[in-house]
Structures are given as C-alpha cells and as structure tokens.
C-alpha cells in the first residue's frame, strides 16, 4: 500500500470515529460499484449521510471541500442513488457531507465536518 493510500485510510478512520462520536451509525465504508466509491455511508437519527473524506497534511492543496464540486459532487449523488437502490431503508432525509481531516507535521489531528456540503 502506498503512503498516500495509507494516509487516505487514516483519514477515513478518523472521520468514521468522528461520526460515531457524534452519535452516527456507520452503515458502509468504501462502498464500491462500477461507477466509483462512496467513502462512508452513515445514519444519524433519521438522516442518511453520504460522506466524502478528504485527508490533508497541510493547506497546500486547498480545502477538502473545495475539491468536491461539479462533476465530483454529481458523481457522488449518482452513487448514492445506486446505494439506495441496493440498500432499501425506511424513508429518510439524505444529506451529503464532506469531512476534512487535517494532520499537520506538528499539532493535533483536526476534523472539519461540513454538513450538507453539496
């Protein structure tokens, strides 16, 4: 596994822990289909949350939320429709979040949870 893959996995682990600490239940991690992957699917009360996780080691590449726009956001919405078709749940509100995980060279790990990001 490459360093970038390990760092991405670390970010997803931190994001999942963050969601659980907020009272969410993780339904799926790294759910894949032919069109792509959803990082985390969680249920928080009656809200079904589709999460994109962006791990950053600094601010050189901009914010994680800034990377989830246009075609990327549209693809995640399409993937959510596929996930919902394969996993019927009682009617719920659907939300799309971005969790930015920052791990600077020095200092604590920081999570920015952008609810309803797109």
FENLIN-V105890 format. One line per field, one symbol per residue. ss: DSSP state (~ for helix, > for strand, _ for the rest). phi: phi as a letter, one per 40 degrees, with the letter a starting at -180 (. if undefined). burial: 1 if it has 16 or more other C-alpha atoms within 10 Angstrom, else 0. A space follows every 10 residues. Layout:
ss: ???
phi: ???
burial: ???
This chain:
ss: __~~~~~~~~ ~~~~~~~~~~ ~___>>>>>> >>>__>>>>> >>>>__>>>> >>>>>>____ ____~~~___ ~~~~~~~~~~ ~~~~~~____ __>>>>>>>> >>_______> >>>>____
phi: .cdccccccd dccccccccc ccgcbccabf cbadciabca bbbbgcbcbb bbbbcbcacc bgcccccbbf cccccccccc ccccccbcbd dacbbbbbbc bbbcdbhccb bbbbcfca
burial: 0000000110 1111110110 0001110010 0000001111 1110000111 1111110000 0011100100 0010111011 0010000000 0000111111 1110000000 11110011
